[in-house]
Amino acid sequence: MRHAFATLLIFLLIPYASAQTTVKLWPGPPPGTEHWQQHEQTIAGTPVGTIVINVTEPTLTVYLPNKGKATGAGVIIAPGGAFVALTVGLEGDDVARWLQQRGIAAFVLKYRIPEKHGQGIPKDMDFDAAAKYGTADALRALVLVREHAKEWGVKPGRLGILGFSAGAMVASNALLQPDASVRPDFAALIYGAPFGKMPAIPKSLPPIFMAWAQDDPMALEEIDRFYVVLKTAGIKPEAHVFASGGHGFGMKRQGTSSDHWPAEFFDWLVARKFVSASRSRPVRS
């Protein structure tokens, strides 16, 4: 009896902000991949933390802040992994918790990726084809969160998408949709951009935040290209180009200037009024 009471007390003392749940994106089999036979696997302890491969069932993991701290903003997070894996720890759950602690509803998107064969990234990788279903899942995620906006505390006009590396390509594809009504209200692209054919740039876009490191050995050319294309189209993205940090830094603390991208992103959300200033707190870590 004493043990049961102690367990109940611990449960009651857990803050609401620690609660999370995972929901399926699609009401039935995800369209277009009904016949995929690959088997999803979660692998812990890799050099980039926990990863997931062979995703066939896309989901959203929901991290809601304490209602007393909720700012009304929501962010869908698309992890990277070159479309051969999803780095759901470093570029997913860790990011979600950071946002959640600052009053932002966060939603980690586990999007579909092709079956993994062998090691590394295939030399003939067709990034546009690989991103096809991830993009569909991102657009579906935007619909789903907007449908549950009142329940999840996300105010109209305050739902964005944050993508890392390949996830930034997924995020940019959602951002650049011809139909403005399906786009996110803002987008943040962290060391990523369209890696395949450059999409058409609409005349007007929601606000864009970009962050990357000058010593990125993998995506620098594509990021620079996308930034120039946006500027040429008259778009003015917020750009943070760090002196160092490499690629895939996510939420790692490396002692480099890129460590500060989350705080810069939060400040940008406040400045653009996606986060209610009255509820925001100074955060520089």
Secondary structure, 3 states (H helix, E strand, C coil): CHHHHHHHHHHHHCCHHHCEEEEECCCCCCCCCCCCCCCCEEEEEECCEEEEECCCCCEEEEECCCCCCCCCCEEEEECCCECCEECCHHHHHHHHHHHHHCCCEEEEEECCCCCCCCCCCCCCCCHHHHCHHHHHHHHHHHHHHHHCHHHHCCCCCCEEEEEECHHHHHHHHHHCCCCHHHCCCEEEEECCCCCCCCCCCCCCCCCEEEEEECCCCCCHHHHHHHHHHHHHCCCCCEEEEECCCCCCCCCCCCCCHHHHHHHHHHHHHHHCCCCCCCCCCCCCC
